[in-house]
Amino acid sequence: MEQNFDRIRRLSADIRIETTKAIGAAGFGHIGGAASIADVLAVLYGGMMRIDPKNPDWPERDWMILSKGHCGPALYATLALAGYFPMDWLQTVNQPGTRLPSHADCRKTPGIDMTTGSLGQGISSAAGIALGNRLQGRDSWTYCIVGDGETNEGEVWEACEAANHLALDHFIVFVDWNKKQLDGRLEDICKPMDLEAKFRAFGFDAVTVKGYDVEAIWNAVEAAKSVQGKPHCIVLDTIKGLGVPLAEEKEFNHYLTFGPEEARKSCEEIEKRFQNGTYPGGDFKW
């Protein structure tokens, strides 16, 4: 289908802006990994997914499971921008009494399809959801975002083995390959090897794209949907904290503390980059 990718890039910028503001209001949060999934979220909620924000539990919808559930603030910003709940909810992220907790919780937040955060379990749930929808005769697609550090978990590969065995061809996994995890760089903690090749070895149709290029992500999803009989993996080659200046400048950016003023300055820089064409997904260069 024909798409306005400038509109999707604008959405990805707004996701980064609103995520930064929300974490700034709380004073702390997982900004690094939230920033690196803004572009794939913009693709999914900017036109790829079949959804109804006014009816979040619509049975025929497409599903999206954020297996790296600690990056919930990015998904909350996306859902608010899509109209699932009021924008002012974002100012309560991570705070007492909020409906937007640190990790995604389907019991609290409209539009969250599965409670996640215990790494490895989200992709397992997503595979089960994909199977359940098929058993019920639905044509729904199930999307799942997995962290690259999360692939240290054996449960991830058990889920992949099951997805291949069950030929879950309406199941698309995105790996946020941002090169870092909680305790440092991937290569220093547990070498990931070739992620695309590993998923292919588990029977997936797999490809690697630039994780900040919304057009490349969109085209990869469309290509995956044309392949029948096997699950799909799209590895998103990106950088942790990409597109959020206050996170980009720090080596350790998995979890940061910062306040509203720092957030405001960073959001102004995001907007400036977007306007002058150096924003990720536009004319951004490594």
N, C-alpha and C positions, 0 to 999 in steps of 0.2 A: 504494500500500500504506500502511496506517496505521503511524505511527511515534511513538515516544516521544521528542519533541524535547528534553525535559529531559535525557534520557540522552545525546543527541548533544552538547548544550551542555556537559555534564559531561566528555565525551571531549575536546572542544575545549580546555577549561580544562586538562585533564591533559596534552594535547599541548604547550600553551604552558609549563606547569610543567616537564615533562621536557626540553623543548628548552632552556629557560633553564638548568636544572641541568647539562645535558650541555655546553653551551657554556661555562658557568662553570667546569666541571672542566678544560676545555682551556685556558681563559683568553682565548679569542678565537673569533670566528665571525660568520656572517651572520645576526644575530638579527632585523633589521628585516623583511626579506622572509620569513623563516621564520615570524614572528609573524602576518603578514597572511594566510597560507594555512592557519592552524590550523583555521579553521571549515570550509573546503571539504574538507580532509582528513578531518575528523570526519564529514562527511556521507558521503563516499565509503567510508571504512573502517568507519563506524558502521552500515552496513546497505544502502547503495546498491549497492555492488559485489558481484559474484559471485566469491568468493575462497575459498581454503582455506589458511590459514596453515601447516598441517602439510604441505602439498604446494604450495609456492610456484610450481612450474612446471606445475601442472595445465593441460593444453592448453585446456580449456573455460572457463578463468577470464576475467574482465574484466581489462583491462590499464590501468595508470596510469603515464604518463610525465611526470616532473618536468622539463620543458624548462629551467626556471631551476634547474639542478642544484646551484648554490651554496647553495640552501636545503635541502640534504639533511638537516640535523639535524632539521628539523620532520617530514620523512618518516620518518626513523629512529625518532623518538619514537613516531610513529603505528604503525609496524610492530611495535615492541617491545610497545606497549600491546595490539596485536591478537594477539600471540602468535607472531610470526614468528621471534623469537630472544629470548634472556634479557634482562631489563631492565638487568642490570649491564653489558651491552655499551655502553650509552649513556654510561658514564663514561669511555669510550675514544675518543669522537668527536674527530677531527682530530689524534690522537696517533700516534706511531710504532708500527707494527705493527698498527694497528686494522683492523677489518673495516668500519668506518664512516668513510670518508674525507671530506674537506671537500666534495667534489662526488660526486653519486650514481654508483655503479659496480656494475653488475649482476654483475660477476665476483667481487665481494667480499661483497655483502650479500644475504641471502635476502629476497625480496619486491621487490627493485628490478628492474623490467622492462626498463630500458634505461639504459645509461651516458650521462650528460648533463653539461652544464656549458659546452660551447662554444655560446654562445647562438645560437638559430635552428635548430640541428641537431636538438634534441629533438622539435620539432613536425614536422619532416620525417620523422624516424624513426616518430613516432606515426602519421602518415598512411600510411606504408608498412605498419605493423603492422595498421592497420585494414583496409587492402586485402588483406593476406595472410590475415587471419582470414576475410574474406569469400570469398576464393578457395578456402579450405579448407572452406567450408561451415559455419563456426562462427557462432553467434549472439552472440558476445562483443562487448562494448562497449569502445572504446578512449577513455580520458580523458587529457587532456594539460593541464598547468598551465604557462602562459606568463607571463613578467613583462611589465609594461607598457613598461619600458625596452627589453626584448628586442624589442619590435615595431619598434625602429629598424632591425633587421636585415632586409635584403631577402629573405633565405631564408625568413623567416616567411611572407611574402606569396606566394612561389613555392609553398610547401607548401599554402597556402590555395587558390591557383588550381588546383593539382592535386586537392585534396580535393573542390572543387566540380565539376571536370571528371569525376571518377570517382564522383560522387554518393555519397560516403562517409557514409551516414546513421546509421552506428553509431559515429560519431566526434564527441566533444564536447570542445571547447577551452574552458578557463577562462582568462581574462586577469586576473591579479592587479593591478588598477588601484589601486595604493597611492600613486600620484602622485610617486614619487621613483625615481631610478635611482642608479647608482654615483656619478656626479659632481654630483648635485644634483637639483632638481625638473624634472619632465618638460618643463614649459613653457620652462625656461631652456636645456635641452639640445637638444631636438628636439620641437617641438609635436606631440602625438599626434593632434590633431583629435578627431573623434567616433569612438571605437573601435567602438562598436556599429554605427554607420553604415558604417564601413570594412569590417567583416566582412560586413555585409549586402551591400555592393557587390561583394564577392568570392563571393557566392552562398550565404552561410551563413544559416541561421535563427539570429537573434541577439536577445539580450535583456540588459538591465543590471539587476542586483539589488544590494542591500546585501551586501557581502562578509562581514559579521560575523553575518548573520541565517541561521542554519542551516535554518530552516523555508523561507525564501524560496529558498535555494540548492536544497534538496531539491525543492521544487515546480517550480523552473525546469528541473531535470534531468528530472523526470517529464514536463513539458510538451514538452521537446525530443524525448523518446523517442516522442512521438506524431506527430512530423513526419517524413514519409518523403521520400526522394529528394534530400536535401541534408544537408551537415554542419552542425554546431551550434556556436555560441559563446555563452558566458555570461560577461559582463563583471562582475567582482566589484568593486564600488565600495567601497573600504576605505581604511585609513590605514596607512602603513608603521610597523611596531612596535606596532600596536594590540593591547592586551591584556597587554603586557609592560611594566610601569612603567619599568624602567630604560632601555628603548628609546624609549618614548613621549616622555620628557622631553628628548630630544636631537634637534636639527635633522638632523645627520648621523648616521643610524642604520643605514646599509647594512651596516656591519661595525664591531663594537665589541669592545673588550677589557674584560673584567671577570672577577672571581674568584668562588670559591664563596660567600663571605660576601655579596657584592652579589647573587648569584643567589638565595641563600636569602631575603633580604629581599624581593626582587621576587616570588618564588614565594608568600611569605606574603601579599603584597598581592593577588596574583591570586586566591588562595583566599578572602580576605576579600571581595573584590568579588563573587566567585561566590556566596558565602553571603548577602550583603546585596542581591543582585539588580541590581547595577550592572555586571555582567560583560558584555562584548560578546556579542551574540546573545540576551541576556535583555531587560532594560529599559534597556539602554545608550542614551544620547542623545549626539548629536554635540556 
